[in-house]
Amino acid sequence: MAVRYLKSAPAVTHDDAGSRGVRETVAGVIADVRSRGDEAVREYSEKFDNWSPESFRLSAEEVERIVGGVPAQVLDDIRTVQARVRNFAQLQKDSLHDFETEVEPGVFLGQKNIPVAAAGAYVPGGRYPLVASAHMTVVTAKVAGVARVAACTPPIRGEIPAATIAALHLAGADEIYLLGGTQAVAAMALGTDTIGKVDLLAGPGNAYVAEAKRQLFGEVGIDLFAGPTEILVIADGDADPFFVAVDLLSQAEHGPDSPAILITDSEPLARRAMEFIDELLVDMPTRDYAAPAWRDHGVVALVGDLAEAFALADSYAAEHVQVLTSSPRDALAAMRNYGALFLGEGTCVSYGDKVIGTNHTLPTRGAARYTGGLWVGKYLKTVTYQEVTSEAASVELGRLCGRAARVELFEGHARSGDVRAHKYAGDPIPWAPKDL
């Protein structure tokens, strides 16, 4: 059957006036930091965060004092979650293998996975201290073997986010800067007198942080392009509509532009979930974000069966896809476009965001069509090497290289093969100087 929408939302646009304004503002900040370094970073920190300490970098003593003021239960919970993130990242790393193979006599080909030397971890602040982002960026980088991890997180309304600082410290960050926004991203990417340049930037952030990463990509590596948090729930008639409603709103509270999508083959389920959402929003503490997100970006789509539901979900390529059906693992075979799958009633996106151990930095706005999320491999460079130890093999390769390169009119390439075939097998090289 054709898709029928009980609630729809306008398509996301990427080039509206607001986006252009963000691009222009970010470009100006990056250019200024490139030109004036620490002076510009300080001015923007004062302007945007009203924050201008003697040093943005926290000393070991300051970190120790801040961590010492965090409640013991919070520290225990941070350690527990980080152990889970570390374990999963280690499993990912263990799935990657260096290798070297003699593909034919005297011809050796190999591959190595080398961690980047320095990574920059951005942990957002803003309205909420996003402690979990410290686990996802720093722990994963350290498991990958990154020697230097510099972490930036902003003050929150002029206050130090103690739990975030504790999480960064326990995760293994080598440098912690109380610095936020575009100026933090630019400082890590470009380097200043007091903040060393990194090779790769990772971590979520607001529209300005995301745009800064986009503009700096190429000059520095990035984990992925990220936009507003998304949730898509696939539910059948067996799903609990109250769970559906609660889980949709759990992600809508990220921000007023966070899409929350329900796809179902059951109209009664859909209508009851919508009723629950309206009831829950009345006194939800984060309704100032969740209510406009649901109003402006909420979608409820009715399909004929779950095969259609999976196909429609794939077209969205959503960041988080939660499957509340009687056979949730069917999605593993049926779907290909998602940042992460959350299978069954016992699972929810919030587990992935906060505690279960998989990485919560995931692709949004359809990017799941071509990439997964942040993982240990993002911090690794997969490189290759070659060695030819057999003269006979070099002769064969040299002759083949000469022929193949001349088809493409690359005479210089061909000659590199010619000289080896000449030295090892006496092949003539008519183009060579007469006194060779």
C-alpha positions, 0 to 999 in steps of 0.5 A, a space after each residue: 500500500 502507499 505510505 499514509 502519513 498521520 503526521 508529517 514534517 517538511 523535508 530538511 533543507 541544508 541551504 537556508 538563510 540560517 545555514 548560510 549565516 552559520 557558514 559565514 560566521 564560522 568561516 570568519 572565526 576560523 580565518 581569525 584564529 588562523 591569523 591571530 591564534 590565541 588572541 582570537 581564541 580568547 576574544 571569541 571565548 569571552 564573546 560567546 561563553 563569557 569565559 577568559 581564564 588565565 589559561 584555558 588548559 586545566 593543570 593536573 592540580 586543577 583536574 585533581 581538585 575538580 574530580 575530587 569534588 564529583 560525587 563518588 557514585 558519579 565517578 563509579 558510574 563513569 568508570 563502569 560506562 567507560 569500561 564498557 566503551 573500552 571493551 567494545 572498542 577493543 573488540 573492534 580493534 581486535 577485528 583488525 589485523 596487520 598482515 604481510 603476504 608473499 603473493 608470488 615468489 619474491 613479491 611481498 605485500 603488506 598492510 598496517 593499521 597506524 593510529 594518528 599521532 594526535 586527536 582532538 576530542 570535542 565534548 559539547 556543553 551548552 545547556 547540558 553537560 554531555 558527559 557520555 561524549 567524553 567516553 565515546 571520543 577519548 576512550 576510543 582514541 586511546 584504545 586505538 593507540 593515539 598517543 596524544 588526545 587533546 579535549 575541549 569542553 565549554 563552561 556551562 553558564 560560567 561554571 566548570 562542568 565537573 562531571 565532564 572534566 572527570 570523564 575526560 580525565 578518567 578516559 585518558 585525555 592528555 590535555 583538557 581545555 575549558 574552551 568551547 565552540 568554533 574557536 575550540 575546534 579551530 584552535 585544535 585543528 590549526 594549532 596556536 601558541 598554547 594549543 597544539 595542532 591535532 591530526 583528527 577531530 572527533 565529537 558532536 556539537 551544535 551547528 557551529 561546531 559541525 560547520 567548523 569541522 566541515 570547513 576544516 576537513 582536509 586540513 585535518 581529519 574528522 570523524 563524520 559530519 553530524 547534524 541534529 539527533 534523529 530517532 526512527 522507530 519501527 513498530 508493529 501491532 505487538 509494540 507497547 505504544 507507551 514505550 514508543 512514545 517515551 522513546 521518541 521523546 527521549 531523543 526529541 529532547 536533544 533539541 528543537 530540530 531533532 526529527 522523531 519518526 514512527 513507521 508502523 503497520 498498525 494504525 491503532 498503535 500509531 494513534 495511541 502512541 501519539 496520544 501518549 506523546 501529547 500527554 507526556 509533553 505536558 509536564 516533561 522537564 525538557 519540553 521546551 526542546 522536545 515539544 517543538 521537535 515533535 511539533 515541527 519534525 515529528 513524523 508518523 507513517 503507516 505502511 502495509 507491512 513490515 517489509 514496507 516499513 524496513 524499506 521506508 526506514 532505509 530511505 530515511 537512513 536515520 541515525 538511530 533506528 529502534 525496532 519494536 516488533 515481534 521479530 526485531 532481528 529481521 531488521 539485520 537482514 532487511 536494512 542497510 541504511 542506519 547509524 545504529 540499530 536497537 533491537 527489541 523492547 529491552 533495548 532503547 536508543 538511550 542505552 546507546 547514548 549513555 551506557 551500553 558501550 557502543 559509540 553514540 557518535 553517529 551519522 545524521 541527515 542521510 549520511 548513514 547511506 555511506 558511512 557508519 559512526 565513530 569507531 576505533 578504526 576512525 583513529 587508524 590509518 590503514 596503510 600498505 607497503 610493498 617489497 620485491 626481493 626477487 630479480 626475476 619478479 622485478 623483471 616481470 613487473 618492470 616489463 608489465 609496468 612499461 607496457 601498462 604505463 605507455 598505454 596511458 602515455 606515462 613515459 616516466 612511469 614506464 622507464 622506472 620499469 625499463 631500468 629494472 628489466 635492463 639491470 636484472 635481465 639485460 633488456 634494451 633501453 633505447 631511450 637511455 643516455 649513450 654513456 650509461 
